[in-house]
Amino acid sequence: MTQDHARTRAGFLMGLGAYLLWGVLPLYFKAIQHVNAVEIVAHRILWSLIFLGALATLWARWPAIRAAIANRRVLLTLMATSVLIGVNWLIYIWAVLNGHVLAGSLGYYLNPLVNVLLGVVILKEKLSRAQMSAVALAAAGVAVLAAGAGSALWISLTLAFSFATYGFLRKVAPVDSLEGLSIETALLAPIALGWVLWLTAQGQGGMGIDTRTTALLILAGAVTAIPLLLFTAAAKRLPYSTLGFLQYIAPSMQFLLAVLVFGEKLTTAHIVCFGAIWAALAIFTFEGVRLGRAAAKARAAAF
């Protein structure tokens, strides 16, 4: 096995692990559905900060964290991304706890297409005709859902746009995943800690209700950080096209959980919308592979 092949294989396993963990995340949140969504987010922030701090110590990343904080542009960007990821976590957890896993999965199906939209609008990227058709098809599917069963559409759109904007800003910010996530959670931590302390003072906090709930809330740090770190490692080892195929694993698993495990109703509007989104993603993905191969042949011919 060559070094490149071993690197790619490791990257594939890391990416698969990340998306499988994200795919079963609703089961974790359902296990603590008796805890308020805002409190779950607060614990997710606080225990993630502790978990990431331990990793930063183990991997000697504190100098890089301090350098990122000292960079005003990076810090301002991470202030914005901390708000975006906090909103994304809150909406997603609220959706799971209130029986809208289907809407959540649609949001993450839409996410790659919103990334495309941001690329076109902000970066002035050009799309092929097939790619433009894919975006139009996805938009038509969302329009059908909005007209026929759009009461939870705001969840899907908020998740898609918040995470796409988060990903875009993190992409342009010169900071690695561990450093960036550590600073984001540190920025959110005072609010999270204040909320947990206030709930505890009111006798309404979930921590300490029982051993199982306490253990699950503490696990929120690892549940948050591990798949994100796996994803970042995979992104450095895999071709973009391969990672593009893997990213549909998580929302597909969430879709199946919503319908088969949680018993959420799948309406005709949902079927039309998801069908349009799946077709659009297939078109866009295969067109991306085709264009990538064409570009590779052109570069090879130039040498």
Secondary structure, DSSP 8 states (H G I E B T S, - for coil): --HHHHHHHHHHHHHHHHHHHHHTHHHHHHHTTTS-HHHHHHHHHHHHHHHHHHHHHHTT-HHHHHHHHH-HHHHHHHHHHHHHHHHHHHHHHHHHHTT-HHHHHHHHHHHHHHHHHHHHHHS-----HHHHHHHHHHHHHHHHHHHHHGGGHHHHHHHHHHHHHHHHHHHHSS--HHHHHHHHHHHHHHHHHHHHHHHHHTT--STTS-HHHHHHHHTHHHHHHHHHHHHHHHHHHS-HHHHHHHTTHHHHHHHHIIIIIS-----HHHHHHHHHHHHHHHHHHHHHHHHHHHHHHHHHHH-
